């Protein structure tokens, strides 16, 4: 498992260097291994999926990110609970995506579900 954590960290670094294709490729390898070893709903697996979403967001691949975050948010809510920090982070990521797209109605919907974010985002 420590090897997967190191590879995930390396993918984060590659993403920060704006090599999104390289980061996505490595994230996908890590995700495949985590799903086999830990399962699809393990918090570490979900974290990798959120990292993939961040890479999609930073590389302006919005067509891929909304569905990914919505599915991950549903899984986080079911497995971790609505108040878990990872669930809230996923909700925040989705709100950020909606903000970048100027999807005001979708942002309002998310802020209603997660009112703790009300002060952080103008919509």
VENWOKA-V597013 format. One record per backbone hydrogen bond with DSSP energy under -0.5 kcal/mol. CO is the residue of the C=O (numbers start at 1). NH is the residue of the N-H. E is the energy in kcal/mol with one decimal. If there is no record, write none. Layout:
# VENWOKA-V597013
CO:NH:E
CO:NH:E
This chain:
# VENWOKA-V597013
1:5:-2.1
2:6:-2.2
3:7:-2.4
4:8:-2.5
5:9:-2.3
6:10:-2.2
7:11:-2.5
8:12:-2.2
9:13:-2.1
10:14:-2.6
11:15:-2.6
12:16:-2.4
13:17:-1.4
14:19:-2.1
15:18:-2.0
18:20:-1.1
19:23:-2.5
20:24:-2.9
21:25:-2.2
22:26:-2.0
23:27:-3.1
24:28:-2.4
25:29:-1.6
26:30:-2.5
27:31:-3.2
28:32:-2.5
29:33:-1.9
30:34:-2.8
31:35:-2.8
32:36:-1.6
33:37:-2.7
34:38:-3.2
34:39:-1.4
39:42:-0.9
42:46:-2.5
43:47:-2.2
44:48:-1.6
45:49:-2.0
46:50:-2.2
47:51:-1.9
48:52:-2.1
49:53:-2.1
50:54:-2.1
51:55:-2.2
52:56:-2.4
53:57:-2.6
54:58:-3.0
55:59:-1.6
56:61:-3.2
57:60:-1.8
60:62:-0.9
61:64:-1.7
61:65:-1.2
62:66:-1.4
64:68:-1.1
65:69:-2.8
66:70:-2.8
67:71:-2.5
68:72:-2.4
69:73:-2.9
70:74:-2.3
71:75:-2.1
72:76:-2.9
73:77:-2.8
74:78:-2.1
75:79:-3.1
76:80:-2.7
76:81:-1.4
77:81:-0.5
81:84:-1.2
84:88:-2.4
85:89:-2.1
86:90:-2.1
87:91:-2.3
88:92:-2.5
89:93:-2.5
90:94:-2.0
91:95:-2.2
92:96:-2.5
93:97:-2.1
94:98:-2.4
95:99:-2.3
96:100:-2.4
97:101:-1.9
98:102:-0.7
98:103:-3.0
99:102:-0.6
102:104:-1.3
103:107:-2.1
104:108:-2.6
105:109:-2.1
106:110:-2.1
107:111:-2.6
108:112:-2.1
109:113:-1.6
110:114:-2.2
114:117:-2.0
115:118:-2.0
117:120:-1.1
117:121:-1.2
